[in-house]
């Protein structure tokens, strides 16, 4: 199982989209805190952005949190990393 610090470095600002039956909700990882077993994510839903903390749980080797009324399990491994190369010289 990867440590919280490894997960934090690996998944910082990674993105995940969840379709709720009406629209897509986008999640971006902001922080993973091992001390409190929490994950902080920025959530974009219907054009509104909020930052929320969730209890971080584990099942086997997977870290996940539960979201929404149906307690949808969202695994940290399901997030996608976006690496951009920014050239500040131009």
C-alpha positions as CSV (number, residue, x, y, z in Angstrom):
1,X,0.0,0.0,0.0
2,X,1.4,3.4,-0.9
3,X,1.9,5.8,1.9
4,X,-0.1,9.0,2.3
5,X,2.9,11.1,1.4
6,X,3.6,9.1,-1.8
7,X,-0.1,9.5,-2.7
8,X,0.0,13.2,-1.9
9,X,2.9,13.8,-4.2
10,X,1.7,11.5,-6.9
11,X,-1.9,12.7,-7.1
12,X,-1.7,16.5,-6.3
13,X,-4.2,18.3,-8.5
14,X,-5.1,15.1,-10.4
15,X,-8.6,15.0,-11.8
16,X,-11.6,12.7,-11.8
17,X,-15.0,13.1,-13.4
18,X,-18.2,11.6,-12.0
19,X,-21.4,11.6,-14.0
20,X,-24.4,12.0,-11.6
21,X,-27.1,11.3,-14.2
22,X,-27.5,15.0,-15.0
23,X,-24.0,16.5,-15.4
24,X,-20.4,15.8,-14.9
25,X,-18.8,16.7,-11.5
26,X,-15.0,17.3,-11.6
27,X,-12.8,16.5,-8.6
28,X,-9.2,17.7,-8.2
29,X,-7.0,16.5,-5.3
30,X,-5.7,19.4,-3.2
31,X,-4.3,17.6,-0.2
32,X,-4.0,14.2,1.5
33,X,-3.5,14.3,5.3
34,X,-2.3,11.2,7.0
35,X,-2.6,12.7,10.5
36,X,-6.4,13.1,10.1
37,X,-7.0,10.4,7.4
38,X,-8.6,13.1,5.2
39,X,-8.5,14.1,1.6
40,X,-9.2,17.6,0.4
41,X,-10.6,18.0,-3.0
42,X,-11.8,20.9,-5.2
43,X,-15.2,20.1,-6.6
44,X,-16.6,21.7,-9.8
45,X,-20.3,21.1,-10.1
46,X,-22.6,23.1,-12.3
47,X,-20.0,25.9,-12.7
48,X,-19.6,26.3,-9.0
49,X,-16.3,25.4,-7.3
50,X,-16.0,24.3,-3.7
51,X,-13.3,22.8,-1.6
52,X,-14.3,19.9,0.7
53,X,-12.6,17.5,3.1
54,X,-13.6,13.8,3.2
55,X,-12.6,10.9,5.4
56,X,-10.0,8.9,3.6
57,X,-10.7,5.2,3.8
58,X,-8.9,2.1,2.6
59,X,-10.1,-1.2,1.1
60,X,-7.3,-3.6,0.5
61,X,-4.6,-1.6,-1.3
62,X,-7.0,1.2,-2.5
63,X,-7.5,4.6,-0.9
64,X,-11.0,6.1,-1.4
65,X,-13.5,8.6,-0.1
66,X,-17.3,8.6,-0.3
67,X,-19.2,11.4,-2.0
68,X,-22.9,12.4,-2.3
69,X,-26.2,11.0,-1.0
70,X,-25.5,7.5,-2.5
71,X,-22.0,7.5,-0.8
72,X,-20.3,6.9,-4.2
73,X,-16.8,5.4,-3.6
74,X,-14.2,7.4,-5.4
75,X,-10.8,5.8,-5.4
76,X,-7.6,7.9,-5.4
77,X,-6.2,5.6,-8.1
78,X,-9.1,6.6,-10.4
79,X,-7.7,10.2,-10.6
80,X,-5.8,11.2,-13.8
81,X,-2.6,13.2,-13.6
82,X,-2.2,16.1,-16.1
83,X,1.3,17.2,-16.7
84,X,1.7,20.4,-18.6
85,X,4.9,22.0,-19.8
86,X,4.8,25.7,-19.4
87,X,7.4,27.8,-21.1
88,X,7.8,31.2,-19.3
89,X,10.5,32.4,-21.7
90,X,8.1,33.7,-24.4
